[in-house]
Amino acid sequence: MDRLRSERSMKHWSQDELASKISSTGQSVYRWENNLATPSIEILGKLADLFGCTTDYLLGRSETRK
């Protein structure tokens, strides 16, 4: 999920900082960003809310943030 890494970087958050904001782990964020795993629907929703974008945008299925 390249957009997840991009969104996190724009906020200047570490993987651990992002993880704490969504009640997850830095290891999970690492795995999502490196396409080793996919976040659950619940986590994906939290990420979209946190970054103010759609889940489709985060997944690369849409070019439109909102």
N, CA, C and O atoms as CSV, one atom per row, in Angstrom:
chain,resi,resn,atom,element,x,y,z
A,1,MET,N,N,0.841,-1.180,0.000
A,1,MET,CA,C,0.000,0.000,0.000
A,1,MET,C,C,0.886,1.242,0.000
A,1,MET,O,O,1.201,1.816,1.043
A,2,ASP,N,N,1.266,1.625,-1.194
A,2,ASP,CA,C,2.148,2.778,-1.339
A,2,ASP,C,C,1.524,4.053,-0.802
A,2,ASP,O,O,2.220,4.912,-0.260
A,3,ARG,N,N,0.230,4.176,-0.948
A,3,ARG,CA,C,-0.415,5.408,-0.489
A,3,ARG,C,C,-0.420,5.497,1.033
A,3,ARG,O,O,-0.363,6.595,1.587
A,4,LEU,N,N,-0.484,4.382,1.700
A,4,LEU,CA,C,-0.404,4.403,3.159
A,4,LEU,C,C,0.939,4.979,3.591
A,4,LEU,O,O,0.991,5.845,4.464
A,5,ARG,N,N,2.006,4.511,2.995
A,5,ARG,CA,C,3.344,5.032,3.318
A,5,ARG,C,C,3.422,6.526,3.012
A,5,ARG,O,O,3.972,7.299,3.795
A,6,SER,N,N,2.871,6.922,1.875
A,6,SER,CA,C,2.899,8.324,1.473
A,6,SER,C,C,2.121,9.199,2.453
A,6,SER,O,O,2.602,10.251,2.874
A,7,GLU,N,N,0.931,8.760,2.808
A,7,GLU,CA,C,0.105,9.531,3.754
A,7,GLU,C,C,0.794,9.636,5.111
A,7,GLU,O,O,0.795,10.701,5.729
A,8,ARG,N,N,1.374,8.546,5.567
A,8,ARG,CA,C,2.068,8.548,6.858
A,8,ARG,C,C,3.272,9.487,6.813
A,8,ARG,O,O,3.514,10.239,7.757
A,9,SER,N,N,4.012,9.440,5.731
A,9,SER,CA,C,5.190,10.295,5.590
A,9,SER,C,C,4.828,11.775,5.561
A,9,SER,O,O,5.552,12.603,6.112
A,10,MET,N,N,3.713,12.108,4.923
A,10,MET,CA,C,3.284,13.514,4.883
A,10,MET,C,C,2.971,14.052,6.275
A,10,MET,O,O,3.096,15.250,6.528
A,11,LYS,N,N,2.565,13.164,7.171
A,11,LYS,CA,C,2.282,13.570,8.550
A,11,LYS,C,C,3.534,13.519,9.427
A,11,LYS,O,O,3.506,13.924,10.589
A,12,HIS,N,N,4.632,13.017,8.855
A,12,HIS,CA,C,5.894,12.869,9.593
A,12,HIS,C,C,5.739,11.930,10.789
A,12,HIS,O,O,6.306,12.165,11.856
A,13,TRP,N,N,4.958,10.858,10.591
A,13,TRP,CA,C,4.754,9.860,11.629
A,13,TRP,C,C,5.606,8.641,11.339
A,13,TRP,O,O,5.778,8.250,10.185
A,14,SER,N,N,6.134,8.050,12.385
A,14,SER,CA,C,6.813,6.768,12.239
A,14,SER,C,C,5.750,5.674,12.111
A,14,SER,O,O,4.566,5.918,12.342
A,15,GLN,N,N,6.175,4.497,11.749
A,15,GLN,CA,C,5.232,3.379,11.674
A,15,GLN,C,C,4.627,3.113,13.047
A,15,GLN,O,O,3.437,2.815,13.153
A,16,ASP,N,N,5.434,3.218,14.096
A,16,ASP,CA,C,4.931,3.002,15.450
A,16,ASP,C,C,3.930,4.075,15.864
A,16,ASP,O,O,2.943,3.776,16.536
A,17,GLU,N,N,4.177,5.325,15.465
A,17,GLU,CA,C,3.238,6.405,15.793
A,17,GLU,C,C,1.890,6.165,15.117
A,17,GLU,O,O,0.841,6.313,15.744
A,18,LEU,N,N,1.921,5.799,13.850
A,18,LEU,CA,C,0.674,5.498,13.153
A,18,LEU,C,C,-0.033,4.333,13.825
A,18,LEU,O,O,-1.241,4.381,14.056
A,19,ALA,N,N,0.711,3.299,14.133
A,19,ALA,CA,C,0.128,2.111,14.762
A,19,ALA,C,C,-0.591,2.458,16.059
A,19,ALA,O,O,-1.686,1.957,16.317
A,20,SER,N,N,0.015,3.308,16.869
A,20,SER,CA,C,-0.611,3.663,18.144
A,20,SER,C,C,-1.911,4.439,17.947
A,20,SER,O,O,-2.815,4.351,18.777
A,21,LYS,N,N,-2.010,5.189,16.867
A,21,LYS,CA,C,-3.214,5.974,16.595
A,21,LYS,C,C,-4.391,5.100,16.169
A,21,LYS,O,O,-5.546,5.510,16.289
A,22,ILE,N,N,-4.101,3.893,15.671
A,22,ILE,CA,C,-5.178,3.012,15.211
A,22,ILE,C,C,-5.224,1.714,16.017
A,22,ILE,O,O,-5.855,0.742,15.602
A,23,SER,N,N,-4.557,1.705,17.162
A,23,SER,CA,C,-4.528,0.535,18.053
A,23,SER,C,C,-4.007,-0.708,17.340
A,23,SER,O,O,-4.632,-1.768,17.368
A,24,SER,N,N,-2.866,-0.554,16.710
A,24,SER,CA,C,-2.232,-1.664,16.003
A,24,SER,C,C,-0.759,-1.711,16.408
A,24,SER,O,O,-0.376,-1.151,17.435
A,25,THR,N,N,0.059,-2.376,15.605
A,25,THR,CA,C,1.489,-2.474,15.910
A,25,THR,C,C,2.316,-1.932,14.745
A,25,THR,O,O,1.867,-1.911,13.599
A,26,GLY,N,N,3.515,-1.501,15.061
A,26,GLY,CA,C,4.430,-1.035,14.028
A,26,GLY,C,C,4.744,-2.142,13.034
A,26,GLY,O,O,4.917,-1.886,11.842
A,27,GLN,N,N,4.817,-3.365,13.524
A,27,GLN,CA,C,5.069,-4.515,12.651
A,27,GLN,C,C,3.951,-4.665,11.620
A,27,GLN,O,O,4.213,-4.961,10.454
A,28,SER,N,N,2.710,-4.461,12.049
A,28,SER,CA,C,1.575,-4.547,11.112
A,28,SER,C,C,1.678,-3.465,10.052
A,28,SER,O,O,1.488,-3.737,8.866
A,29,VAL,N,N,1.975,-2.242,10.466
A,29,VAL,CA,C,2.111,-1.135,9.512
A,29,VAL,C,C,3.221,-1.461,8.509
A,29,VAL,O,O,3.055,-1.247,7.308
A,30,TYR,N,N,4.336,-1.971,8.993
A,30,TYR,CA,C,5.440,-2.366,8.115
A,30,TYR,C,C,4.945,-3.383,7.082
A,30,TYR,O,O,5.237,-3.253,5.893
A,31,ARG,N,N,4.208,-4.377,7.529
A,31,ARG,CA,C,3.724,-5.429,6.626
A,31,ARG,C,C,2.753,-4.871,5.589
A,31,ARG,O,O,2.793,-5.274,4.427
A,32,TRP,N,N,1.884,-3.949,5.994
A,32,TRP,CA,C,0.934,-3.352,5.034
A,32,TRP,C,C,1.681,-2.528,3.993
A,32,TRP,O,O,1.402,-2.622,2.798
A,33,GLU,N,N,2.633,-1.716,4.457
A,33,GLU,CA,C,3.358,-0.834,3.548
A,33,GLU,C,C,4.236,-1.605,2.559
A,33,GLU,O,O,4.544,-1.101,1.479
A,34,ASN,N,N,4.629,-2.797,2.918
A,34,ASN,CA,C,5.485,-3.601,2.057
A,34,ASN,C,C,4.724,-4.734,1.376
A,34,ASN,O,O,5.318,-5.690,0.877
A,35,ASN,N,N,3.395,-4.608,1.366
A,35,ASN,CA,C,2.516,-5.562,0.679
A,35,ASN,C,C,2.742,-7.005,1.115
A,35,ASN,O,O,2.650,-7.933,0.312
A,36,LEU,N,N,3.039,-7.176,2.391
A,36,LEU,CA,C,3.180,-8.509,2.965
A,36,LEU,C,C,1.891,-8.951,3.642
A,36,LEU,O,O,1.714,-10.129,3.952
A,37,ALA,N,N,0.997,-8.004,3.869
A,37,ALA,CA,C,-0.300,-8.271,4.496
A,37,ALA,C,C,-1.254,-7.159,4.100
A,37,ALA,O,O,-0.839,-6.109,3.610
A,38,THR,N,N,-2.530,-7.401,4.319
A,38,THR,CA,C,-3.569,-6.412,4.035
A,38,THR,C,C,-4.302,-6.104,5.343
A,38,THR,O,O,-4.654,-7.025,6.080
A,39,PRO,N,N,-4.536,-4.830,5.639
A,39,PRO,CA,C,-5.260,-4.512,6.876
A,39,PRO,C,C,-6.699,-5.010,6.810
A,39,PRO,O,O,-7.281,-5.134,5.732
A,40,SER,N,N,-7.254,-5.290,7.967
A,40,SER,CA,C,-8.657,-5.705,8.038
A,40,SER,C,C,-9.549,-4.545,7.598
A,40,SER,O,O,-9.098,-3.404,7.505
A,41,ILE,N,N,-10.785,-4.843,7.334
A,41,ILE,CA,C,-11.743,-3.809,6.937
A,41,ILE,C,C,-11.873,-2.762,8.040
A,41,ILE,O,O,-11.956,-1.566,7.762
A,42,GLU,N,N,-11.889,-3.214,9.275
A,42,GLU,CA,C,-11.992,-2.283,10.412
A,42,GLU,C,C,-10.804,-1.332,10.447
A,42,GLU,O,O,-10.980,-0.124,10.604
A,43,ILE,N,N,-9.608,-1.863,10.304
A,43,ILE,CA,C,-8.395,-1.038,10.325
A,43,ILE,C,C,-8.345,-0.129,9.105
A,43,ILE,O,O,-7.953,1.033,9.210
A,44,LEU,N,N,-8.732,-0.644,7.966
A,44,LEU,CA,C,-8.742,0.163,6.746
A,44,LEU,C,C,-9.652,1.379,6.918
A,44,LEU,O,O,-9.315,2.480,6.485
A,45,GLY,N,N,-10.799,1.174,7.547
A,45,GLY,CA,C,-11.707,2.288,7.830
A,45,GLY,C,C,-11.078,3.306,8.764
A,45,GLY,O,O,-11.217,4.512,8.558
A,46,LYS,N,N,-10.382,2.825,9.796
A,46,LYS,CA,C,-9.697,3.732,10.726
A,46,LYS,C,C,-8.625,4.548,10.005
A,46,LYS,O,O,-8.480,5.746,10.247
A,47,LEU,N,N,-7.879,3.894,9.123
A,47,LEU,CA,C,-6.834,4.592,8.374
A,47,LEU,C,C,-7.433,5.672,7.472
A,47,LEU,O,O,-6.923,6.791,7.410
A,48,ALA,N,N,-8.510,5.333,6.781
A,48,ALA,CA,C,-9.155,6.301,5.891
A,48,ALA,C,C,-9.678,7.502,6.684
A,48,ALA,O,O,-9.523,8.645,6.256
A,49,ASP,N,N,-10.296,7.242,7.838
A,49,ASP,CA,C,-10.786,8.333,8.685
A,49,ASP,C,C,-9.629,9.201,9.172
A,49,ASP,O,O,-9.717,10.429,9.161
A,50,LEU,N,N,-8.560,8.564,9.593
A,50,LEU,CA,C,-7.401,9.285,10.118
A,50,LEU,C,C,-6.769,10.195,9.066
A,50,LEU,O,O,-6.369,11.317,9.373
A,51,PHE,N,N,-6.681,9.713,7.830
A,51,PHE,CA,C,-6.049,10.484,6.760
A,51,PHE,C,C,-7.040,11.316,5.951
A,51,PHE,O,O,-6.630,12.057,5.058
A,52,GLY,N,N,-8.332,11.209,6.245
A,52,GLY,CA,C,-9.327,12.021,5.539
A,52,GLY,C,C,-9.456,11.652,4.077
A,52,GLY,O,O,-9.591,12.527,3.222
A,53,CYS,N,N,-9.416,10.367,3.786
A,53,CYS,CA,C,-9.542,9.909,2.406
A,53,CYS,C,C,-10.444,8.675,2.368
A,53,CYS,O,O,-10.923,8.213,3.403
A,54,THR,N,N,-10.665,8.158,1.187
A,54,THR,CA,C,-11.497,6.964,1.052
A,54,THR,C,C,-10.627,5.710,1.162
A,54,THR,O,O,-9.413,5.758,0.966
A,55,THR,N,N,-11.268,4.606,1.475
A,55,THR,CA,C,-10.555,3.338,1.501
A,55,THR,C,C,-10.063,2.975,0.101
A,55,THR,O,O,-8.970,2.430,-0.056
A,56,ASP,N,N,-10.869,3.276,-0.910
A,56,ASP,CA,C,-10.445,2.991,-2.291
A,56,ASP,C,C,-9.184,3.756,-2.646
A,56,ASP,O,O,-8.322,3.231,-3.351
A,57,TYR,N,N,-9.063,4.980,-2.173
A,57,TYR,CA,C,-7.855,5.763,-2.432
A,57,TYR,C,C,-6.635,5.079,-1.797
A,57,TYR,O,O,-5.598,4.921,-2.441
A,58,LEU,N,N,-6.772,4.679,-0.536
A,58,LEU,CA,C,-5.658,4.013,0.137
A,58,LEU,C,C,-5.253,2.727,-0.567
A,58,LEU,O,O,-4.072,2.388,-0.629
A,59,LEU,N,N,-6.242,2.015,-1.097
A,59,LEU,CA,C,-5.968,0.749,-1.768
A,59,LEU,C,C,-5.473,0.927,-3.201
A,59,LEU,O,O,-5.099,-0.048,-3.854
A,60,GLY,N,N,-5.469,2.172,-3.696
A,60,GLY,CA,C,-5.022,2.438,-5.053
A,60,GLY,C,C,-6.075,2.147,-6.105
A,60,GLY,O,O,-5.759,2.011,-7.287
A,61,ARG,N,N,-7.325,2.052,-5.680
A,61,ARG,CA,C,-8.421,1.755,-6.610
A,61,ARG,C,C,-9.066,3.011,-7.163
A,61,ARG,O,O,-9.890,2.950,-8.077
A,62,SER,N,N,-8.681,4.165,-6.595
A,62,SER,CA,C,-9.244,5.442,-7.031
A,62,SER,C,C,-8.154,6.508,-6.939
A,62,SER,O,O,-7.275,6.447,-6.080
A,63,GLU,N,N,-8.231,7.467,-7.827
A,63,GLU,CA,C,-7.286,8.583,-7.785
A,63,GLU,C,C,-7.849,9.743,-6.960
A,63,GLU,O,O,-7.134,10.703,-6.670
A,64,THR,N,N,-9.103,9.659,-6.591
A,64,THR,CA,C,-9.786,10.699,-5.842
A,64,THR,C,C,-9.680,10.420,-4.346
A,64,THR,O,O,-10.083,9.356,-3.877
A,65,ARG,N,N,-9.134,11.385,-3.599
A,65,ARG,CA,C,-8.983,11.207,-2.144
A,65,ARG,C,C,-10.313,11.109,-1.436
A,65,ARG,O,O,-10.472,10.275,-0.544
A,66,LYS,N,N,-11.275,11.937,-1.807
A,66,LYS,CA,C,-12.576,11.980,-1.117
A,66,LYS,C,C,-13.681,11.531,-2.031
A,66,LYS,O,O,-14.843,11.501,-1.626
